[in-house]
Amino acid sequence: MSFTIAIVGRPNVGKSTLFNRLVGRRLALVDDRPGVTRDRREGDARLGDLAFKAIDTAGLEHAERDSLTGRMQAHTAAAIAQADAVLFLIDARAGGTVADRAFADLVRKSGKPAILVANKSEGRAGEAGALDAYALGFGDPVPISAEHGEGLAGLYEALRAALPEATAERDEREDRAATADKQSIRLAIVGRPNTGKSTLINRLLGEERLLAGPEVGITRDAIAVDLAWHGRDFRIHDTAGMRRRSRIEEKLEKLSVADALNAIRFSEVVIVLIDSQTPLEEQDIRIADLVEREGRAVVIAINKWDLIEPEPGALSRLRNTVDRLLPQIKGVGIAVVSAKTGQGLDRLMQTVVDAHTIWNRRVPTAALNRFLAEATASHPPPALRGRRLRLDYVTQPKSRPPTFVLFGSRASALPEAYRRYLVNGLRDQFDLPGTPIRLALRTKPNPYATRKQR
């Protein structure tokens, strides 16, 4: 990507709608109410032949520095400092308001090239309101409709004029960036509200990249950030806290949880973050089970470990409890951390790397069939209607997660208990702790089934 732009403006002028339009998909949550966006979100954007990074930001409002809104503004200021140019959005129907003029000064003081964009310009009301925007001092506004995709050609020309050198560059950096992203471990951090997910990512990054604080439910979008940790690259998704479905009432929270679910599906490893002061509640188990059902590698992280006085053997008892409550990922990696102090972060990230390695593991077919022969000899399959089920061979067609296919006579009739026996055996024999294991059953065709009776 040759340059970065930040999209700023008052709440509800359409910043997230424009961001989604530029990146080509719905990454940012959009709703009619103001103030939906809180964290700054980055995405790979394209406009014509221009490829760049776009940053969606929280709406600019007057606020006290230490308040939640004030901290949101600090993140917007950081986005402006990071950007090569600023798209300053206004509502064309409202014209240049008093708040727009106040925040125009903030953009002007940054010294960055600024493009005034009059969104919602469709119709006569938009055209009339755009005339008031000249008073903001950024020259002619670029009229667009982010929702309908109108006026993007004018925005393209404005970007070329504001950043002539950057927009003239045509090289292969975008392809290299895409290749690097494929080599990164895609990681999501999920959990109940206020377990410290954003604080943990900020500690890993070494900066206040994500909005965090004591208020419950600060994070709404699933925000992705890049991290290099001891020679390994990660793409980390921060997600909104996930409450029980029965407690979710507002539309916005439903959208946030849906965003978190998408982050899980697009990840390779998922850290389930648990509060040490209220560990392993029912919702924690539900979230971990959801991740396993999605086939992602799982890591359990116990946060706020510095706030409790652990008794001797506490970690061992915790591991036994996890194995009992989540037998489907027996042996899952567990790390105790403090996102606030940085305690245990090296161990956590190494556990993530180990889980990713196991999730990608493949087992030779010969070794699998030796295991099957030994397993069925020591514990034969049960009989069905007086005839014992015969299991012939097993193979692994894919990993991520490790997936095995078992062939035999009437394999589909194999009892669930014996199926669990085989899965646990595969886990122990081939060192697959904590990862989801898929075992599909296939009945071999009967070669005599179509032979005519004589």
ABEGO torsion letter per residue (X at the ends): XABBBBBBEBBGAGAAAAAAAAAGBBABBBBABBGABABBBBBBBBBEABBBBBBBBBBBBBBBAABAAAAAAAAAAAAAAABABBBBBBBAAAEBBAAAAAAAAAAAAAGBBBBBBBBGABEAAAAAAAAAAAAAGAEBBBBBBAAAGBGAAAAAAAAAAABAAAAABBBAAAAAAAAAAAABBBBBBBEBBGAGAAAAAAAAAGBBABBBEABBGABABBBBBBBBBGGBBBBBBBBBBBBBAAABABAAAAAAAAAAAAAAAABABBBBBBBAABBGBAAAAAAAAAAAAAGBBBBBBBBGAAABBBBBGAAAAAAAAAAAABAAABGBBBBBBBAAAGBGAAAAAAAAAAAAAAAABBBBAAAAAAAAAAAAAABBBBBBGGBBBBBABBBBABBOBBBBBBBBBGAAABBAAAAAAAAAAAAAAAGBBGBBBBBBBBBBBBAAAABBBX
